[in-house]
Amino acid sequence: MPGLSGDSLVETVDGPVAMAKLAGKSVPVLTRLPDGQIGFRLMRDVACTTAGAPVLRVVLDNGQSIVVEPGHQVYRKGMAATPAGTLAPGDLVETSFHFPEGYELTRTDGTKERSAGAVRVAAVEDAGTADVFTSSVNETGTYFTTAGVLLAG
């Protein structure tokens, strides 16, 4: 199963934690529940599965990014799982927080934009290699990174 880089941050009940620091532990993580709400479920079986795996950096329009193996499942808006390597600029991904669709927001640079009701992929870049980690998440099999993106466990 493809994984997330060890330095990528996962949203835990105690705040952002690097995936590598969760190895060998069980910890509640933020997830999307079956009814569509946001909640916490136990992440367990966290382990480094591959050392020096080829990885991609998925950069988001909110300025955040994640580093994952190309085959790691990322959820597009509407809960459609897709390999990270198939994402392209402009794709919308499932997030833990976003402005409602159509909401007019003002960016820090003063520009205005209408929310798409999700976060957009800004770029997908080669990120070299990294140690990657996988896990299991009770009930949902998914978790949110601190960047806000929903990934398969």
BELGIZI-V163393 format. One record per residue. SS is DSSP state (H for helix, E for strand, C for the rest). PSI is psi in whole degrees, 0 to 359 (none if undefined). D_CENTER is the distance of its C-alpha to the mean C-alpha in Angstrom with 1 decimal. Layout:
BEGIN
ss:SS psi:PSI d_center:D_CENTER
ss:SS psi:PSI d_center:D_CENTER
END
This chain:
BEGIN
ss:C psi:129 d_center:15.7
ss:C psi:156 d_center:13.3
ss:C psi:184 d_center:11.1
ss:E psi:143 d_center:8.8
ss:E psi:151 d_center:11.1
ss:C psi:335 d_center:13.1
ss:C psi:355 d_center:12.7
ss:C psi:142 d_center:9.0
ss:E psi:137 d_center:8.8
ss:E psi:143 d_center:7.9
ss:E psi:104 d_center:9.3
ss:E psi:173 d_center:12.6
ss:C psi:337 d_center:15.9
ss:C psi:9 d_center:17.2
ss:E psi:190 d_center:14.6
ss:E psi:133 d_center:12.2
ss:E psi:136 d_center:13.0
ss:E psi:137 d_center:12.5
ss:H psi:319 d_center:11.6
ss:H psi:327 d_center:15.1
ss:H psi:349 d_center:16.7
ss:H psi:353 d_center:15.7
ss:C psi:131 d_center:17.6
ss:C psi:3 d_center:20.5
ss:C psi:167 d_center:19.5
ss:C psi:130 d_center:18.6
ss:E psi:142 d_center:16.8
ss:E psi:133 d_center:15.7
ss:E psi:156 d_center:12.0
ss:E psi:135 d_center:10.7
ss:E psi:168 d_center:10.3
ss:E psi:121 d_center:11.8
ss:C psi:162 d_center:15.4
ss:C psi:331 d_center:17.6
ss:C psi:4 d_center:19.5
ss:C psi:348 d_center:16.5
ss:C psi:167 d_center:16.6
ss:E psi:138 d_center:14.1
ss:E psi:186 d_center:15.2
ss:E psi:140 d_center:15.0
ss:E psi:160 d_center:15.6
ss:E psi:122 d_center:16.5
ss:E psi:133 d_center:14.3
ss:E psi:177 d_center:17.0
ss:E psi:35 d_center:18.1
ss:E psi:125 d_center:15.7
ss:E psi:150 d_center:17.4
ss:E psi:119 d_center:17.4
ss:E psi:335 d_center:18.1
ss:E psi:129 d_center:18.8
ss:E psi:133 d_center:20.2
ss:E psi:38 d_center:20.1
ss:E psi:146 d_center:18.0
ss:E psi:134 d_center:17.5
ss:E psi:161 d_center:14.1
ss:E psi:149 d_center:12.6
ss:E psi:120 d_center:11.1
ss:E psi:111 d_center:9.2
ss:E psi:135 d_center:10.6
ss:E psi:159 d_center:10.2
ss:C psi:354 d_center:13.4
ss:C psi:6 d_center:12.7
ss:C psi:353 d_center:13.2
ss:C psi:167 d_center:9.9
ss:E psi:162 d_center:8.3
ss:E psi:155 d_center:6.4
ss:E psi:119 d_center:9.0
ss:E psi:162 d_center:9.1
ss:C psi:149 d_center:12.1
ss:C psi:330 d_center:13.1
ss:C psi:356 d_center:13.4
ss:C psi:135 d_center:10.0
ss:E psi:121 d_center:9.3
ss:E psi:143 d_center:6.7
ss:E psi:122 d_center:8.2
ss:E psi:163 d_center:10.5
ss:C psi:134 d_center:12.3
ss:C psi:6 d_center:14.7
ss:C psi:33 d_center:12.6
ss:E psi:114 d_center:13.5
ss:E psi:137 d_center:11.7
ss:E psi:146 d_center:12.1
ss:E psi:139 d_center:12.0
ss:H psi:325 d_center:10.0
ss:H psi:348 d_center:13.6
ss:H psi:356 d_center:14.8
ss:C psi:149 d_center:12.7
ss:C psi:157 d_center:15.1
ss:C psi:135 d_center:15.7
ss:C psi:340 d_center:16.1
ss:C psi:142 d_center:13.8
ss:E psi:135 d_center:12.3
ss:E psi:152 d_center:8.8
ss:C psi:132 d_center:8.5
ss:E psi:163 d_center:7.9
ss:C psi:333 d_center:9.3
ss:C psi:138 d_center:12.0
ss:C psi:159 d_center:13.8
ss:C psi:151 d_center:17.5
ss:C psi:148 d_center:19.4
ss:C psi:131 d_center:20.1
ss:C psi:345 d_center:23.2
ss:C psi:133 d_center:23.1
ss:E psi:119 d_center:24.5
ss:E psi:154 d_center:22.8
ss:E psi:121 d_center:24.2
ss:C psi:165 d_center:22.2
ss:C psi:336 d_center:23.4
ss:C psi:4 d_center:25.5
ss:C psi:349 d_center:27.3
ss:C psi:151 d_center:26.1
ss:E psi:150 d_center:25.5
ss:E psi:148 d_center:23.0
ss:E psi:131 d_center:22.6
ss:C psi:141 d_center:19.2
ss:C psi:1 d_center:17.8
ss:C psi:20 d_center:16.2
ss:C psi:183 d_center:12.6
ss:E psi:140 d_center:10.9
ss:E psi:147 d_center:12.3
ss:E psi:127 d_center:11.4
ss:E psi:324 d_center:14.1
ss:E psi:154 d_center:14.3
ss:E psi:117 d_center:13.4
ss:E psi:151 d_center:15.5
ss:E psi:130 d_center:16.9
ss:E psi:18 d_center:15.9
ss:E psi:231 d_center:18.6
ss:E psi:157 d_center:18.2
ss:E psi:159 d_center:16.5
ss:E psi:132 d_center:16.7
ss:E psi:150 d_center:13.9
ss:E psi:145 d_center:13.2
ss:E psi:170 d_center:12.8
ss:E psi:176 d_center:13.4
ss:E psi:145 d_center:14.6
ss:E psi:124 d_center:13.8
ss:C psi:143 d_center:17.0
ss:C psi:310 d_center:17.7
ss:C psi:329 d_center:14.4
ss:C psi:13 d_center:12.9
ss:E psi:162 d_center:9.3
ss:E psi:157 d_center:7.3
ss:E psi:136 d_center:5.1
ss:E psi:166 d_center:4.1
ss:C psi:335 d_center:7.1
ss:C psi:346 d_center:6.2
ss:C psi:357 d_center:5.7
ss:E psi:139 d_center:3.1
ss:E psi:126 d_center:4.4
ss:E psi:157 d_center:4.9
ss:E psi:144 d_center:8.6
ss:C psi:none d_center:10.2
END
